[in-house]
Every structure is written in structure tokens, then in C-alpha cells.
Amino acid sequence: MKKIMMFLIVVEITFIGFFATTGTAEAVWSGWQIRNGYTARVYTDASTYTTRASTVDWKIEKKGSSKLYYTAHIYKWMNTGLYSGGSTAGYFKSFTPIKKFSVPSVRRKLGSGTFIVRVFCYKDSKKKKMIGSFDSKKIGITEEI
């Protein structure tokens, strides 16, 4: 019985290790960006999202602990500018929890292509005192599997 348990534990560890290292998703942080004295960066959970992806997970992190308010958009790069595929709003002190944009929803609205998550930050809840915007690295939303 002991040998069987040991064998099952080894198989389980091997199985977990195999799948933990073969995933294609790679978390991506933008570089630190400075806007009007505030330093922040934007995280996305991958650089490419296929038809298997359900959400773009993102968050913003800043240096310091002052409260900021934000409106975030997922924008598609097009020849004529940026187009929003969705938005969300809130506030944070050091960082937001993980937030999500629906990949199928964004794809239905704007198709596949190159996107960014852009976070507009403000000093006040009425969003009159804008600090500036912070961008993720470019991400791809594809049609293929």
C-alpha cells in the first residue's frame, strides 16, 4: 500500500509539473510610466489571446499609497485611431485586484487584432483632475485556435 501511495504521489507531481510548464500564457508587465509625478505600470496575464481565452486579466500598480480613481478601456489599434472594446472604473491605492475584459465580447465588437489596456487615472472621484493614462504592452487577440 505504501508503494502504491508513493507511486501515485510521484505521478501526480510529474503530471502537475508537466502542465504547469507547458502553458503558452505569459504574464506581461508594461514598463514603469511617469505621468504628472505618479509612477505606474499595467499588467496583463498574456501577450496573445486565442479563441480558447475567455478574459484578458489586467491590473495597474503604482508607487506610493495615495488613492487614485480610474477608468480603464481595452482599445484596438486601427489605422484611424483607437477603438474601445469595453471599459471599467474604480479606485485603488497601490494596485487594483485583477480586473477582466471578456475576450469573446471584445472580439465580437472589434474583431481580432492588436489591443492595449489603457488606464486613465484621476486625483478625484468626479474625474475632473486627470493625472494621465498608463498603457499595457500591446496584446494580440487572434481568430485562430
DRENPA-3360 file (N, C-alpha, C; in nm, 2 decimals, always signed):
BEGIN
1 = MKKIMMFL = +0.08/-0.12/+0.00/+0.00/+0.00/+0.00/+0.09/+0.13/+0.00 ~ +0.20/+0.12/+0.08/+0.29/+0.24/+0.08/+0.35/+0.27/-0.05 ~ +0.39/+0.16/-0.12/+0.45/+0.18/-0.26/+0.35/+0.24/-0.36 ~ +0.23/+0.19/-0.35/+0.12/+0.25/-0.44/+0.10/+0.39/-0.41 ~ +0.09/+0.43/-0.28/+0.07/+0.57/-0.25/+0.19/+0.66/-0.30 ~ +0.31/+0.61/-0.28/+0.43/+0.68/-0.32/+0.43/+0.69/-0.47 ~ +0.39/+0.59/-0.54/+0.39/+0.59/-0.69/+0.28/+0.70/-0.73 ~ +0.17/+0.70/-0.67/+0.06/+0.79/-0.71/+0.11/+0.94/-0.68;
9 = IVVEITFI = +0.18/+0.96/-0.57/+0.23/+1.09/-0.54/+0.33/+1.14/-0.65 ~ +0.42/+1.05/-0.69/+0.52/+1.08/-0.79/+0.45/+1.11/-0.92 ~ +0.35/+1.03/-0.96/+0.28/+1.05/-1.08/+0.21/+1.19/-1.08 ~ +0.14/+1.22/-0.97/+0.07/+1.34/-0.95/+0.16/+1.46/-0.96 ~ +0.28/+1.46/-0.90/+0.37/+1.57/-0.91/+0.42/+1.58/-1.05 ~ +0.45/+1.47/-1.11/+0.50/+1.48/-1.25/+0.39/+1.54/-1.34 ~ +0.27/+1.50/-1.33/+0.16/+1.54/-1.40/+0.14/+1.70/-1.39 ~ +0.14/+1.74/-1.26/+0.12/+1.88/-1.23/+0.24/+1.96/-1.29;
17 = GFFATTGT = +0.36/+1.91/-1.27/+0.48/+1.98/-1.33/+0.47/+1.99/-1.48 ~ +0.43/+1.89/-1.55/+0.42/+1.89/-1.69/+0.32/+2.00/-1.74 ~ +0.20/+2.00/-1.68/+0.10/+2.10/-1.73/+0.13/+2.24/-1.68 ~ +0.20/+2.26/-1.57/+0.24/+2.39/-1.52/+0.34/+2.45/-1.61 ~ +0.42/+2.37/-1.68/+0.53/+2.43/-1.76/+0.50/+2.43/-1.91 ~ +0.39/+2.37/-1.95/+0.36/+2.37/-2.10/+0.26/+2.48/-2.14 ~ +0.21/+2.56/-2.05/+0.11/+2.66/-2.09/+0.18/+2.77/-2.17 ~ +0.10/+2.83/-2.26/+0.15/+2.93/-2.35/+0.13/+3.07/-2.30;
25 = AEAVWSGW = +0.05/+3.09/-2.20/+0.02/+3.22/-2.14/+0.14/+3.27/-2.07 ~ +0.18/+3.39/-2.09/+0.29/+3.45/-2.02/+0.25/+3.59/-1.98 ~ +0.25/+3.61/-1.85/+0.22/+3.74/-1.79/+0.31/+3.85/-1.84 ~ +0.26/+3.97/-1.86/+0.34/+4.08/-1.92/+0.31/+4.21/-1.84 ~ +0.42/+4.27/-1.79/+0.41/+4.40/-1.73/+0.46/+4.50/-1.83 ~ +0.39/+4.62/-1.83/+0.45/+4.73/-1.91/+0.57/+4.78/-1.83 ~ +0.64/+4.87/-1.89/+0.75/+4.93/-1.81/+0.68/+5.04/-1.72 ~ +0.76/+5.09/-1.62/+0.71/+5.19/-1.54/+0.69/+5.32/-1.62;
33 = QIRNGYTA = +0.58/+5.39/-1.60/+0.55/+5.51/-1.68/+0.52/+5.62/-1.57 ~ +0.57/+5.74/-1.61/+0.55/+5.86/-1.52/+0.46/+5.96/-1.58 ~ +0.35/+5.99/-1.51/+0.26/+6.09/-1.55/+0.23/+6.19/-1.44 ~ +0.27/+6.32/-1.45/+0.24/+6.42/-1.35/+0.29/+6.38/-1.21 ~ +0.40/+6.32/-1.20/+0.46/+6.28/-1.07/+0.41/+6.15/-1.02 ~ +0.33/+6.08/-1.09/+0.28/+5.94/-1.05/+0.35/+5.84/-1.14 ~ +0.40/+5.73/-1.08/+0.47/+5.63/-1.15/+0.38/+5.50/-1.14 ~ +0.35/+5.44/-1.25/+0.26/+5.32/-1.25/+0.30/+5.23/-1.37;
41 = RVYTDAST = +0.25/+5.11/-1.36/+0.27/+5.01/-1.47/+0.14/+4.93/-1.48 ~ +0.12/+4.87/-1.60/+0.00/+4.79/-1.62/+0.04/+4.64/-1.66 ~ -0.03/+4.55/-1.59/-0.01/+4.41/-1.61/-0.12/+4.35/-1.70 ~ -0.09/+4.25/-1.78/-0.19/+4.17/-1.85/-0.14/+4.02/-1.83 ~ -0.23/+3.93/-1.83/-0.19/+3.79/-1.80/-0.13/+3.72/-1.92 ~ -0.13/+3.78/-2.04/-0.08/+3.71/-2.16/-0.05/+3.82/-2.26 ~ +0.03/+3.78/-2.36/+0.05/+3.88/-2.47/-0.03/+3.84/-2.59 ~ -0.09/+3.72/-2.60/-0.18/+3.68/-2.71/-0.29/+3.60/-2.65;
49 = YTTRASTV = -0.41/+3.63/-2.70/-0.53/+3.56/-2.66/-0.60/+3.49/-2.78 ~ -0.61/+3.36/-2.78/-0.67/+3.29/-2.89/-0.82/+3.27/-2.86 ~ -0.89/+3.19/-2.94/-1.03/+3.16/-2.92/-1.06/+3.08/-2.80 ~ -0.95/+3.02/-2.74/-0.97/+2.95/-2.61/-0.97/+3.04/-2.49 ~ -0.92/+3.16/-2.51/-0.92/+3.26/-2.40/-1.06/+3.32/-2.37 ~ -1.09/+3.33/-2.24/-1.22/+3.38/-2.21/-1.21/+3.53/-2.16 ~ -1.09/+3.56/-2.09/-1.08/+3.70/-2.05/-0.94/+3.75/-2.06 ~ -0.92/+3.88/-2.07/-0.79/+3.95/-2.06/-0.79/+3.99/-1.91;
57 = DWKIEKKG = -0.71/+3.93/-1.83/-0.69/+3.97/-1.69/-0.59/+4.08/-1.69 ~ -0.62/+4.19/-1.61/-0.52/+4.30/-1.61/-0.53/+4.36/-1.47 ~ -0.43/+4.44/-1.44/-0.43/+4.53/-1.32/-0.33/+4.64/-1.33 ~ -0.35/+4.74/-1.25/-0.25/+4.85/-1.25/-0.19/+4.86/-1.11 ~ -0.06/+4.89/-1.11/+0.02/+4.90/-0.99/+0.09/+5.04/-0.99 ~ +0.09/+5.11/-0.88/+0.16/+5.24/-0.88/+0.25/+5.24/-0.75 ~ +0.35/+5.33/-0.76/+0.43/+5.36/-0.65/+0.36/+5.46/-0.56 ~ +0.37/+5.44/-0.43/+0.30/+5.53/-0.33/+0.17/+5.47/-0.29;
65 = SSKLYYTA = +0.11/+5.54/-0.20/-0.02/+5.48/-0.14/-0.14/+5.58/-0.15 ~ -0.12/+5.69/-0.22/-0.24/+5.78/-0.24/-0.35/+5.72/-0.32 ~ -0.47/+5.75/-0.29/-0.59/+5.69/-0.36/-0.60/+5.76/-0.50 ~ -0.62/+5.68/-0.60/-0.64/+5.73/-0.73/-0.77/+5.66/-0.78 ~ -0.84/+5.73/-0.87/-0.96/+5.68/-0.94/-0.92/+5.66/-1.08 ~ -0.99/+5.56/-1.14/-0.95/+5.52/-1.28/-1.07/+5.48/-1.36 ~ -1.05/+5.50/-1.49/-1.14/+5.44/-1.59/-1.04/+5.37/-1.69 ~ -1.07/+5.24/-1.71/-0.98/+5.16/-1.80/-1.06/+5.11/-1.92;
73 = HIYKWMNT = -0.99/+5.11/-2.03/-1.05/+5.06/-2.16/-0.96/+4.96/-2.22 ~ -1.02/+4.87/-2.29/-0.94/+4.78/-2.38/-0.96/+4.84/-2.52 ~ -0.85/+4.89/-2.58/-0.86/+4.96/-2.71/-0.79/+4.87/-2.82 ~ -0.86/+4.88/-2.94/-0.80/+4.81/-3.05/-0.73/+4.92/-3.14 ~ -0.61/+4.89/-3.18/-0.53/+4.98/-3.27/-0.59/+4.96/-3.41 ~ -0.63/+5.07/-3.47/-0.67/+5.07/-3.61/-0.61/+5.18/-3.68 ~ -0.61/+5.18/-3.82/-0.55/+5.29/-3.89/-0.60/+5.43/-3.86 ~ -0.73/+5.44/-3.82/-0.79/+5.56/-3.79/-0.79/+5.60/-3.64;
81 = GLYSGGST = -0.72/+5.52/-3.55/-0.71/+5.55/-3.41/-0.74/+5.43/-3.32 ~ -0.77/+5.46/-3.20/-0.81/+5.36/-3.10/-0.96/+5.35/-3.08 ~ -1.01/+5.22/-3.07/-1.15/+5.20/-3.05/-1.17/+5.11/-2.93 ~ -1.26/+5.15/-2.84/-1.28/+5.08/-2.72/-1.37/+4.96/-2.74 ~ -1.32/+4.85/-2.68/-1.39/+4.72/-2.68/-1.46/+4.70/-2.54 ~ -1.45/+4.79/-2.45/-1.51/+4.78/-2.32/-1.44/+4.86/-2.22 ~ -1.50/+4.89/-2.11/-1.44/+4.98/-2.01/-1.49/+4.94/-1.87 ~ -1.41/+4.98/-1.77/-1.45/+4.96/-1.63/-1.39/+5.07/-1.55;
89 = AGYFKSFT = -1.44/+5.09/-1.43/-1.39/+5.21/-1.35/-1.39/+5.16/-1.20 ~ -1.31/+5.24/-1.12/-1.30/+5.21/-0.98/-1.19/+5.30/-0.92 ~ -1.13/+5.26/-0.81/-1.03/+5.33/-0.75/-0.93/+5.23/-0.68 ~ -0.81/+5.28/-0.65/-0.71/+5.19/-0.59/-0.61/+5.28/-0.51 ~ -0.53/+5.22/-0.43/-0.42/+5.29/-0.36/-0.29/+5.25/-0.41 ~ -0.25/+5.12/-0.40/-0.12/+5.07/-0.45/-0.14/+5.00/-0.58 ~ -0.25/+4.91/-0.58/-0.28/+4.83/-0.71/-0.42/+4.79/-0.70 ~ -0.47/+4.76/-0.82/-0.61/+4.71/-0.83/-0.60/+4.56/-0.81;
97 = PIKKFSVP = -0.71/+4.50/-0.77/-0.72/+4.35/-0.78/-0.72/+4.32/-0.93 ~ -0.71/+4.19/-0.97/-0.72/+4.15/-1.11/-0.86/+4.19/-1.16 ~ -0.86/+4.26/-1.27/-0.98/+4.30/-1.34/-0.99/+4.22/-1.47 ~ -1.11/+4.22/-1.54/-1.12/+4.13/-1.65/-1.20/+4.20/-1.76 ~ -1.15/+4.18/-1.89/-1.23/+4.22/-2.01/-1.26/+4.08/-2.08 ~ -1.38/+4.07/-2.12/-1.43/+3.95/-2.19/-1.37/+3.94/-2.33 ~ -1.29/+3.84/-2.36/-1.23/+3.82/-2.50/-1.34/+3.80/-2.60 ~ -1.44/+3.71/-2.58/-1.54/+3.69/-2.68/-1.62/+3.82/-2.71;
105 = SVRRKLGS = -1.65/+3.90/-2.61/-1.72/+4.02/-2.62/-1.64/+4.13/-2.70 ~ -1.51/+4.14/-2.67/-1.42/+4.23/-2.74/-1.41/+4.19/-2.89 ~ -1.39/+4.06/-2.91/-1.37/+4.00/-3.05/-1.50/+4.03/-3.13 ~ -1.62/+4.01/-3.07/-1.75/+4.03/-3.14/-1.76/+4.18/-3.18 ~ -1.72/+4.27/-3.09/-1.73/+4.41/-3.11/-1.63/+4.46/-3.21 ~ -1.50/+4.42/-3.20/-1.40/+4.48/-3.28/-1.32/+4.39/-3.37 ~ -1.34/+4.26/-3.35/-1.27/+4.16/-3.43/-1.13/+4.13/-3.37 ~ -1.05/+4.06/-3.44/-0.91/+4.03/-3.39/-0.82/+4.15/-3.42;
113 = GTFIVRVF = -0.70/+4.14/-3.36/-0.60/+4.25/-3.39/-0.51/+4.28/-3.27 ~ -0.46/+4.40/-3.28/-0.37/+4.44/-3.17/-0.44/+4.54/-3.08 ~ -0.43/+4.51/-2.95/-0.50/+4.59/-2.85/-0.40/+4.64/-2.74 ~ -0.45/+4.73/-2.66/-0.38/+4.77/-2.53/-0.49/+4.79/-2.43 ~ -0.45/+4.78/-2.30/-0.53/+4.82/-2.19/-0.48/+4.96/-2.15 ~ -0.56/+5.06/-2.16/-0.52/+5.20/-2.12/-0.60/+5.24/-2.00 ~ -0.53/+5.28/-1.89/-0.59/+5.32/-1.77/-0.58/+5.47/-1.75 ~ -0.69/+5.54/-1.75/-0.69/+5.68/-1.72/-0.70/+5.70/-1.57;
121 = CYKDSKKK = -0.61/+5.78/-1.51/-0.61/+5.80/-1.36/-0.64/+5.94/-1.33 ~ -0.71/+5.96/-1.22/-0.76/+6.09/-1.17/-0.73/+6.10/-1.02 ~ -0.72/+6.22/-0.97/-0.70/+6.25/-0.83/-0.83/+6.25/-0.76 ~ -0.94/+6.28/-0.83/-1.07/+6.29/-0.76/-1.18/+6.20/-0.81 ~ -1.28/+6.17/-0.73/-1.38/+6.08/-0.77/-1.47/+6.13/-0.88 ~ -1.48/+6.26/-0.90/-1.56/+6.31/-1.01/-1.48/+6.31/-1.15 ~ -1.36/+6.27/-1.14/-1.27/+6.26/-1.26/-1.25/+6.39/-1.33 ~ -1.23/+6.49/-1.26/-1.21/+6.62/-1.31/-1.06/+6.65/-1.32;
129 = KMIGSFDS = -0.98/+6.60/-1.22/-0.84/+6.62/-1.21/-0.76/+6.50/-1.26 ~ -0.74/+6.50/-1.39/-0.67/+6.39/-1.46/-0.52/+6.39/-1.44 ~ -0.47/+6.28/-1.41/-0.32/+6.26/-1.39/-0.26/+6.23/-1.53 ~ -0.33/+6.14/-1.60/-0.28/+6.09/-1.73/-0.32/+5.95/-1.75 ~ -0.27/+5.89/-1.85/-0.31/+5.75/-1.88/-0.18/+5.66/-1.88 ~ -0.20/+5.53/-1.84/-0.10/+5.44/-1.84/-0.14/+5.32/-1.93 ~ -0.05/+5.27/-2.01/-0.08/+5.17/-2.11/-0.01/+5.04/-2.08 ~ -0.08/+4.93/-2.11/-0.02/+4.80/-2.11/+0.07/+4.78/-2.23;
137 = KKIGITEE = +0.15/+4.68/-2.23/+0.22/+4.64/-2.36/+0.11/+4.60/-2.46 ~ +0.14/+4.60/-2.59/+0.04/+4.56/-2.69/+0.01/+4.41/-2.67 ~ -0.11/+4.38/-2.69/-0.16/+4.24/-2.68/-0.23/+4.20/-2.81 ~ -0.23/+4.08/-2.84/-0.30/+4.03/-2.96/-0.42/+3.95/-2.93 ~ -0.53/+3.97/-3.00/-0.65/+3.89/-2.99/-0.66/+3.83/-3.13 ~ -0.65/+3.70/-3.13/-0.65/+3.63/-3.26/-0.78/+3.55/-3.29 ~ -0.80/+3.51/-3.41/-0.92/+3.44/-3.45/-0.88/+3.29/-3.45 ~ -0.76/+3.25/-3.47/-0.72/+3.11/-3.47/-0.71/+3.05/-3.34;
145 = I = -0.72/+2.92/-3.33/-0.71/+2.84/-3.21/-0.57/+2.83/-3.16;
% end
